[in-house]
Amino acid sequence: MGGTPSKGQATQLLDKVLGLARGVECLASLSANRHGNTRFAVNEISSSADVEKTTLSVTIQVGKRQATATTNQLDDRSLADVVGRATRMARLAPENPEAMPPLGRQTYRGAVNASDAATANLTPAARAKAVGAALAYGKDAQISGFFEHMARSHALASSSGLRAHHEWTTIDVRVTARTSDGSGSGWGGGTGHRAAELDAGTLAKLAVDKAKSSARPTKLDPGRYTVVLEPAAVSDLFGWLTGAFGARRADEGRSFFSKPGGGTRIGEKLFPDWVTVKNDPTDPALTTRPFDGDGMPLAPTTWIDKGTVKALSYPRYWASKQNKPPTGSPAGWILEGGKVSRDDLLKGVKRGVLITRFWYLRALDPQTLLVTGLTRDGVYLIENGAVTRPLTNFRFNESPVQMLAKCDAMTPATISQWVRVPALRTHEFNLASVSEAV
């Protein structure tokens, strides 16, 4: 079965697996992708590759005992072997008190036109042409980056009647530029599901312009500043918030969404009116599936509505324990934006800092979602509503909670690193120390 299997091919194979697993509960998963990439560094292409990968995963459940085996071989003998291995391991495994039986038939609402044929069928020559448009800007800087695209499919089937299938494409283009003297660095990047919507040359020009404007930076004392965060920086921090919506940690008192003294913070207004957080698996540009790994349907959901916490996510076991409807594992995140322009964000700043993006983020305090990391690829001083000079990088210690709680303006949202987020202005952002790194 070369390439990405069709729905019919996937269904036929998974039905064969279920037939081999008669007498036990079974969930079978077939994941496949065709992946092409072209990488470039120091103004020339450094590598190009095309990879096909298919993985069959079989989970067998015997009472409360579970085990999973995988294979990338799909002939009849290999199918029998992987089912046999999973079954033998399941009978030996200790009981899992949280094991849930495989789901039965479900109804899914997927993204329309999530798979783009032109993106799936890009050739190495087409990638090289796109990268060439980026390298054309190399006369002013050293350019590095990558151009990656993927055609993906995921199918599920269970002994209880579950059948799920989704196909989608992804595109990821990122360009970093460094000035010849090594003092300035810039970045431009884009993600989505259609290659036609991303232009490597445009992204390279953005990176080169950033590199030139950030060259020969000067230092600014560490401290708490008003900052304007571009979408890439917002998405870097936003991911730490979206990963914290799990109800179990909140119920057990281990989460930012835990209420002191017990319970959760659902119903509390924690952010300004203009902060709304959603997820939408039907948005094709967010490149996600309409179901999670168990086959639970994923629906568009509002988690924070005009500053008020409205919902937390419940996996199947915790939902049954808490007598709540299960949500599955949400994906396809959106931070709704506002209506002001980037220039409007700057105009509201008497003295502050403009940040392009962050790098090397690490958790400091999971309870408060405090994160540390470094600024990168363009940091600038803002004075009286205008960018006045480039700055050396900073290490920051800040939380996405505080980023949103102290935010007072947003641009319209755009796709950045697989989420929809705006650029925004926020206050008292902790730029904890100066970093000499470029």
N, C-alpha and C positions, 0 to 999 in steps of 0.2 A: 504494500500500500504506500506508494510514493506520494510526497507532498502532503497537503492538508486534506484529510478524508472528507468526502461529502457527507451530508446528513444520513443518506441512505447507507453508505459504506460504514459509518460509525455505528448506526443502529444495528446493522447486520452483525458486526463484530461483537458488540456488547451483548446482543441476544445470545450469541454463541457462548460467551463467557457465563451468562446466567444459566444456560442449559447445563454447563459443566458443574455448576455450583448447586445443583438441586439438593434439597434436604437441609440446607442452611440458609441463613439470611445473607444477602450479598449486595454490595454497592460497587459498581464498576465504573471507572472513569477513564476516558480516552482523551489525552491532551496532545495536540500536534501543532507545530509551527514551522514555517519556512522563513528563514531570517537572512537578510542580506545586510552587509555593512561595509563601508569604506572609511578608513581612518586616514588622517593626514596630520603632518607635523613639520615644522620649520619650512612651511611653504611648499610642501610636496606630498603626494599621496604615499603613505607608508605601508598600507595593507588593504586587501579587499578579500571578502569571504562570503560564501553562501552556504548556509547550514540548514539541513532538514532534521527535525527531531520529533519523535513520537514516543509517548510514554503511556502505557496501560497500567493502571493501578486497581487492584482488587482488594476490597475489604470484606472479610468474612466475619460474621457475628454468630456466636453460639451462646445463647442466653445472654449473660453479661460479659462474656469473653469476646475480645476482638483482636484481629491482627490484619495487617496490610502487607501485601507483596507487590512488587512492580517489575515490569519488563519492558524492553523496547523491541522485542521480537514478537511478531504477530502471526506466525504460522500455527497450525493446529497443535503441534506438539508443545510449543512454548505456551500457548493458552492453557492447556491442560496442566502444565508444570506450575504456572503462576497461581492458578486456582488451588492446586494441591498444596503448594507451599503455604499459602494464606490459611487454608483450612487446618493444616497440621499445627501451625503456630497458634491459631485461635483456640484450638482445643487445649493447648499447653499454657496459654496466657492466664495471668491472674484475673479475677473478675474486676471489672471497672464499674463501680456503682453509678457512674454518670453516663454510661453507654445508652444511647438512644437507638431504637430500631430504624432501619432504612425508611426513608419517606416513600409514600405512595405517589400516585399521579398528582401533578401540580399544574397550575396555569401560570404562564410567564408573559411578561410584557417587555419585549426587548427593544433595543435601539434600532430605528429604521435606517437602512443603508449604512450599517456599521462596518461592512466590509467593502473596501474600494478596490476594484479590480486593477486599476492603474498602479496603485501603491503595491498591491500584492505581486504584480508582475514586473516591477522595476528590474532592469538588467544591470550588471556591473558597468556597462558603458553609460547607461543613463545616470547612475550614481556618480561616475567619474565626471560627466558633464556638469552635474549639479555642483560637485565639489570644485570643479574648475572655476565656476563663477565666484566661489568664495576666495580661492587662491589668487584671483585677479587683483585682489586688494593687498597682496603681499608686498607691493613696492613700498608701502608705508609702515609695515610692521611684520613680525613673524607670526604666522597664523597656524593654529593647530585645532583639531576637533574631530568630530565623527558625524557620519550620516548613516542612520540605521532605519530599516523598515522591516515589518514582520506581518505575515499572514497567519492568523491563529484560529484554532477551533478547539472547543471543549464540549464533550458529550458525557452525559451521565445516564445510567440505567440501574434500577434496583429490582430485587426479587419481589418487591411490594408494588411494582407497577410504575415507578418513576421513570420518566423519559425526558431528557433535557438536551438541547443542542444549541450552540451559538458560534457564529463565525464573525471575526472582526479583524481589522488591520490597524497597525500603529506605525507612526513615523516620528523619529526623534533626531533633530539636527541641532548640534551645538558647536559654537565657534569661540575660541579664545584667541585674542591678539595681544602681543607683547611688543612694546616699542624697542627699537634697536639698542637703546642704552639700558634697557632692562628695568627702567623706573616706572613705566606705565603699563597697566594691564586692563583689558576690556573683554566683555563677554556679550554674546548674543545667542539666544537659543529658542527653540520652539518644539512643541509636541502636538500630536493630534492623530487623526486617522486617515487623512488625505494628503499625499505628497504634494499635490498641486497647490495646496494652501500655504506651503512653506518654501521660501526662497533662500537658499544658502548664501547667495550674493548679498541680499539685503541684510541677513544676519551678520555676515562678515563685515559689512560696512559699519553696522552698529558697533561691533566689537572693536574695530579699528578706531572709530571716532572716540569711543570710550577710552581706549588705550592712550591715544594722543592727548585727550583732555585730562587724563589722570597722571600724566608723566610729571616727574620731579615734585612729588607731593611734600607738603610741610606738616608738622605735627600740630595736633590740637590736644589740649589736656584732657585726660579721661574725665568722665562725669555723666550726669543724667541730662540728656538733651531731647529737644523736639527733633524727631527724625521723619523724613519722607522715605518710605520703603517702596521700591519698585516691585512689580508683581513677582519676580523671581525670589526676592527676599521674603515677601509675604507668604508665598507658597512654602518656602523652607520652614518657616515657623508654624504655619497653619496645620501642617501634617501632624505635629505633636498634639494639637487639640483634637483633631478628628480621630486620632488613635485612643482618645480617653473617654469615648462615649459609652463604653461597656457598662451595663447595669450591675453586673456582679461585683466588680471592684467598688462601685459606688455603694451598693447595698452592704458590703462588708467593711466599709469605712476606710478604703485604701485609695480613694480617688479624689481628684479635685471636685467631682460632682457628688461627693459624700457630704451630707449635712452634719455639722457638729452635734454630737449627742445621739445620732442615729437617723436613718432614712437618707433620702437623696434630695438634690436641689431642684428637682423638677418643679416648675411653677415659680421659681425665684427669678427675679430680674437682676441679672449680673452684668449686663452690658448696655450701652446706649441704644436708643431706638433704631439706629441705622445698621445694627449688627444682626444679620440673619444668616444662619448656616443651614444648608440643605445638602441632600445627596440626590442624584438623579441618574440611575443606570440606563435610562432611555436616551441620554445625550450621547450621540456617537463619538463626539470629540473627546469624551472622557475615557473612552476605550476600556470599558468594563463589561462584565457579563450581567445578565438579568437574574442570575442565581448564584448562590455561594457554593462552597465545596460540598455541602450536604445536599444541595439541590433545593434549598429554601428560596422561594421567590423573593427578589429584592424590589422594593417599590420606592418611588420618589417620596422622600420624607423630609419634613422640616424639624430640625433638632433644636435650633435656637431661633425664635421668632421675635423680631424687633426687640432683641435684648433679653428675652425671657426663655429659660430652658424649658423645652416642650417635651422632649423624649430622650430616652436612652436605649441602647441596643441590647436585645435579649436573644442569645443563642438558645437552641431548643431545650437543653437540659435546664438552664437557669429559668427560662420562661415557664416550664412546667412546675418547677419548684416554687416559683413566686406567683403562680397563677396569672401569668401575663401572656399576651399573644407574642409568639416569636417573631423577630424581625429579620433573622439571618445576619450575616456580617456585611454591613453597608459599605458601598463603594460608589465612586463617582461624585466627589465632593465639590461643593460650591460655597464660596463666601460671596454673598450678593454685594454688588458694588453700588456706588452712588452716581452722581451726574456731573461732578466737577472734572476739570482737566488737570493734567499733571502740572501745568503752569499755575493753576489755581491753588494746588497743594503748596507750591513753593511760596506763593504770594502771602500765605498766612503765617510765614515763619520769619520772625525777627532775627533769630540766630539759632541755627540748627545744622543738621547733617543729612545729606542725601546719600542713600545706600543702594547699590545695584543688586547685590545678592549676598548670601552667607555661604559658609563652607565649614565642613568638619564639625557638625553639630553633635552635641552629646548631652544626655540628661544629667541634671544636678539634683533635682528633687521631684520625683514622680508625683507626689501629692499636690504640689503647686504648679507642676509642669514647667518648672524653672529649667532653662536650657542654656548651655554655653556654646560658643562657636566664634568664628572669625568672619569679619567682613572681607569682601574680595571683589576685584575687577571694577573698581570705580567707587570712590568715597569722596564726597565734596562738602565743603563748607557752604552753608546758606546764610546770607546776611541780607536783611531787609527785603526778603522775597526773591532774591536772585542768587544763583550759584556764583561764588567769587573765586574759589581756588580749590585744587585737589588736596586731599588729606591722606596721610598714612593710614594704614588699616588699624582696626581695633579688635580686641577680644571683647565680646559682649556677654553679659549674664542677664537674660530676660525670659519672660514667659509669654506664650501666645495669648494667654488670658489677659495679661496686662497690656499687651499690644492692642487688643481689641477694646478693653475696658477704657483705655485712655485715647482711643482713636476719635478724631472729630471730623474727618473728611475722607471720602473715597472717590476714586475714578470709577467708570464702568468696569465690570469684571471682564477678564480675558483669560484664555487658556495659558497656563504656565505650569510645566512639569506635571501634567496629567490632572490638574485641578483648575477650576475657574475661580480666579481671585482678582481683586482690583489692586492698583497702587493705593497707598493710604498714608495719612499723616497721623502720628501718634506722639505722645508726650512722655517725658521723664524716662526715656529709654536708656538703660544702663550700659554705656560704653565703658567697660570696667578698666581697660588698660590699653596702651598703645602696642601695636604689633609692627615690627620692622619688615615682615614678609610682604612681598609684592603679589 
